[in-house]
Amino acid sequence: MEGSAAEPAATFGDPFDRAFSGVALRADGAGYHTFRVREVLESSPATDAGIREGDIITAIDGAPASALTLSVINEMFEKPAAYTLTIQRASETLTIVLKPRRMI
């Protein structure tokens, strides 16, 4: 088939420098701006931070999560930095520090 050969993306040769948070989110609610934890991987930065399935992230570093998109949050969590998350868990509001890390 003509033209079907896959070409590498422009970033193909760049070093792989992503961090891993161990948290999978789902966007819910009006405008998909409610970010609920749908999965937490064992032995990950998310479990180290105490994040649980069902938690709702309401703020990141003091900024309302509702002003962000799921893809922006996922990109943030691929950087090896510390993030202060405000979490709603049932009737509790918690402050948790998530520190994604590079995985080798």
N, C-alpha and C positions, 0 to 999 in steps of 0.2 A: 504494500500500500504506500502510495506516494505521500510524503510529508508526515508520515506517522512516527518517524524516528524521534525518540525523546531526546531533547537537548538539556544539558544540565542548567540549573538556574544560575543566575548571575553570581549568587553567593556560594556556589558549590565549593569553591576552593578556599573559602574563608574558614578560619579555625572554628571548631564547634565549642562555643563558650556559653552554654546555657546552664542555668541552675535548675534545681528540682525542688518543688515545694511539697509534693506528695498529697496535694489537695485537688480534687476535681469539683468544679462549681457548676451550678445550673442557674440560668437567668429566668426568673419568674416575675409575675405581677405586671402591673400596668407599665407598658413600655419596656418590659424586661429589664428593670433596674433593681430588682431584689435578687441578691446573690446568695443562694443557699448551697451549703456544702453537701454534695451528693455522694462523695466517697473520700475516705482518708486511707492512704496506703500505710501499711505497717512499717515501722522502723524508718520513718521519714521525718523531715522537718515539721510537718503538720502534726504528727503524733507527738513529737518532742514538745511542741507548743501547747498541746492539749486541745487541739481542734477536734470537733466531733461531727459525725454525719448529722445533718439537720440544722447545724448552726447557720445563722444568717449574718453575713458580713455587712455591717451598717456604715462603717467608716474605715478608711485606710490612712494612716498618718494624720488623722484629724480631719481629713476631707471626706464629705459624704460619698459613700459608695454609689449612691443613686445618680451622681453626676458622671459616673464612669460607664464603660461598656464592658461586657464579658471579655472581649478580646484584649482590651487595654489592661484589665486586671491580670489576665493570663500572661501577657507580655511582661508585666511588672514582676510577677512571681517567677519568671525565668532569669531574673537578675539576682546575683548573689549579694543581696542587701537585707537589712533588717526592716521589717514593716510592723508598725503598731496597728493592730486590728481591733476595732470595736465589734464585738460579737453579741448578737442577741440569741440567747439559749433559753427557750421557754420564757419565763418571766424575769430572767436574769440578764443584766448587761455586763459583759466581761471585757477586759482589756488583755489582749494576748499579743506577744511578740513572735512573729513568724520570720525565720531566718532561712530562706532557700539557700541551698548549697550546691556546688558543682558536684556532679557525679562522674566518676571515672570508670 
